[in-house]
């Protein structure tokens, strides 16, 4: 069940990140860039937290989720905010 939830969440994040249109002016381009940056950060944090939740149990699992959220958000931000 967890793997199915993870796969659905990952597919939704990828679908949202693919929904950007081609920029037509500088202001539109800036807005799309900002949206992509935020979506990448949030999407990375969600995926990282889900991956972290599959590791360990008890306090170790809580720490793994926290590390997954932080690491996923950082990686998602770096990939989306170039």
Backbone as numpy.savetxt, mean C-alpha at the origin, in Angstrom:
# Nx Ny Nz CAx CAy CAz Cx Cy Cz
-8.39 -19.03 4.53 -9.22 -17.84 4.53 -8.35 -16.58 4.53
-7.26 -16.59 5.33 -6.39 -15.43 5.39 -5.71 -15.18 4.05
-5.29 -16.24 3.41 -4.62 -16.09 2.12 -5.57 -15.50 1.09
-6.81 -15.92 1.14 -7.81 -15.38 0.21 -8.03 -13.89 0.46
-8.13 -13.49 1.73 -8.30 -12.09 2.08 -7.09 -11.27 1.63
-5.91 -11.81 1.82 -4.70 -11.13 1.40 -4.68 -10.95 -0.11
-5.04 -11.98 -0.84 -5.05 -11.90 -2.30 -6.07 -10.88 -2.80
-7.24 -10.85 -2.19 -8.27 -9.89 -2.59 -7.81 -8.47 -2.31
-7.20 -8.25 -1.14 -6.71 -6.92 -0.79 -5.60 -6.48 -1.72
-4.69 -7.37 -2.04 -3.61 -7.05 -2.95 -4.15 -6.71 -4.34
-5.11 -7.47 -4.81 -5.70 -7.19 -6.12 -6.41 -5.84 -6.12
-7.09 -5.50 -5.04 -7.76 -4.20 -4.95 -6.77 -3.05 -4.95
-5.66 -3.21 -4.24 -4.63 -2.17 -4.23 -4.04 -1.97 -5.61
-3.77 -3.05 -6.30 -3.22 -2.95 -7.65 -4.23 -2.31 -8.61
-5.50 -2.63 -8.45 -6.53 -2.06 -9.31 -6.66 -0.55 -9.08
-6.59 -0.12 -7.83 -6.69 1.31 -7.52 -5.48 2.05 -8.07
-4.31 1.47 -7.97 -3.11 2.16 -8.45 -3.08 2.26 -9.97
-3.84 1.45 -10.67 -3.87 1.49 -12.13 -4.92 2.45 -12.67
-5.66 3.14 -11.82 -6.77 3.97 -12.25 -6.39 5.42 -12.50
-5.15 5.73 -12.74 -4.76 7.11 -12.99 -4.84 7.41 -14.47
-5.34 8.60 -14.78 -5.45 9.02 -16.18 -4.21 9.81 -16.59
-4.04 9.99 -17.88 -2.91 10.75 -18.41 -3.10 12.23 -18.07
-2.05 12.90 -17.61 -2.18 14.31 -17.26 -2.39 15.18 -18.50
-3.23 16.22 -18.36 -3.48 17.13 -19.47 -2.90 18.51 -19.23
-2.65 18.87 -17.98 -2.03 20.14 -17.65 -1.16 19.97 -16.42
-0.41 21.00 -16.06 0.51 20.91 -14.92 -0.25 20.71 -13.62
-1.37 21.42 -13.41 -2.11 21.28 -12.16 -2.73 19.89 -12.04
-3.21 19.36 -13.14 -3.76 18.01 -13.13 -2.65 17.01 -12.86
-1.51 17.24 -13.45 -0.36 16.36 -13.24 0.08 16.37 -11.78
0.11 17.55 -11.16 0.48 17.65 -9.75 -0.52 16.93 -8.86
-1.81 17.09 -9.18 -2.86 16.43 -8.39 -2.76 14.91 -8.51
-2.56 14.40 -9.72 -2.43 12.96 -9.92 -1.19 12.42 -9.23
-0.12 13.18 -9.26 1.10 12.75 -8.60 0.90 12.64 -7.09
0.22 13.64 -6.53 -0.05 13.62 -5.09 -0.96 12.44 -4.73
-1.99 12.21 -5.53 -2.89 11.08 -5.28 -2.14 9.75 -5.36
-1.29 9.61 -6.35 -0.51 8.39 -6.50 0.42 8.16 -5.33
1.00 9.24 -4.84 1.91 9.14 -3.70 1.15 8.68 -2.44
0.01 9.26 -2.20 -0.79 8.88 -1.03 -1.30 7.45 -1.18
-1.78 7.10 -2.38 -2.29 5.75 -2.61 -1.18 4.71 -2.45
0.02 5.03 -2.92 1.14 4.10 -2.77 1.51 3.88 -1.32
1.52 4.96 -0.55 1.87 4.85 0.88 0.82 4.05 1.64
-0.45 4.37 1.44 -1.52 3.67 2.15 -1.61 2.22 1.68
-1.53 2.00 0.37 -1.57 0.63 -0.15 -0.42 -0.22 0.37
0.77 0.36 0.41 1.92 -0.37 0.95 1.76 -0.71 2.42
1.20 0.23 3.18 0.98 -0.03 4.60 -0.05 -1.13 4.82
-1.09 -1.14 4.01 -2.12 -2.18 4.14 -1.54 -3.55 3.80
-0.84 -3.63 2.68 -0.25 -4.91 2.28 0.80 -5.36 3.30
1.62 -4.44 3.77 2.63 -4.79 4.79 2.00 -5.28 6.08
0.92 -4.65 6.50 0.22 -5.09 7.71 -0.39 -6.46 7.55
-0.95 -6.73 6.37 -1.52 -8.06 6.13 -0.44 -9.14 6.11
0.68 -8.83 5.51 1.78 -9.80 5.49 2.31 -10.00 6.90
2.45 -8.91 7.66 2.91 -9.02 9.04 1.97 -9.81 9.93
0.68 -9.77 9.63 -0.29 -10.49 10.45 -0.19 -12.01 10.29
0.50 -12.47 9.27 0.66 -13.91 9.08 1.85 -14.46 9.84
2.63 -13.59 10.49 3.84 -14.00 11.18 3.59 -14.02 12.68
4.02 -15.08 13.34 4.02 -15.15 14.79 2.66 -15.27 15.43
2.66 -15.05 16.76 1.44 -15.10 17.55 1.63 -14.21 18.77
0.56 -13.68 19.29 0.62 -12.86 20.49 1.34 -11.54 20.25
2.25 -11.21 21.19 3.00 -9.96 21.10 3.89 -9.92 19.87
4.45 -11.05 19.50 5.28 -11.11 18.30 4.50 -10.77 17.05
3.25 -11.18 17.00 2.42 -10.87 15.84 2.10 -9.38 15.79
1.84 -8.79 16.94 1.56 -7.35 16.99 2.77 -6.57 16.49
3.96 -6.98 16.93 5.18 -6.31 16.47 5.40 -6.52 14.98
5.10 -7.71 14.49 5.25 -8.00 13.06 4.28 -7.17 12.23
3.06 -6.98 12.72 2.08 -6.15 12.01 2.56 -4.70 11.98
3.04 -4.21 13.13 3.53 -2.83 13.19 4.72 -2.63 12.25
5.64 -3.56 12.24 6.79 -3.47 11.34 6.35 -3.57 9.89
5.37 -4.41 9.61 4.85 -4.53 8.25 4.18 -3.26 7.78
3.43 -2.61 8.65 2.77 -1.36 8.29 3.81 -0.28 8.01
4.78 -0.16 8.90 5.83 0.85 8.70 6.66 0.59 7.46
7.11 -0.65 7.32 7.94 -1.00 6.16 7.17 -0.92 4.85
5.95 -1.40 4.84 5.12 -1.35 3.64 4.79 0.07 3.23
4.50 0.92 4.21 4.23 2.33 3.91 5.45 3.02 3.34
6.62 2.72 3.90 7.86 3.31 3.41 8.16 2.88 1.98
8.07 1.58 1.73 8.35 1.05 0.38 7.31 1.58 -0.62
6.04 1.58 -0.24 5.00 2.10 -1.13 5.20 3.57 -1.45
5.63 4.34 -0.45 5.91 5.75 -0.67 7.08 5.94 -1.62
8.15 5.17 -1.45 9.32 5.28 -2.31 9.01 4.90 -3.74
8.17 3.89 -3.92 7.84 3.45 -5.28 6.90 4.43 -5.98
5.96 5.00 -5.26 4.94 5.84 -5.89 5.35 7.31 -5.99
6.25 7.76 -5.15 6.58 9.19 -5.08 7.93 9.50 -5.74
8.15 9.04 -6.91 9.42 9.31 -7.59 9.39 10.61 -8.29
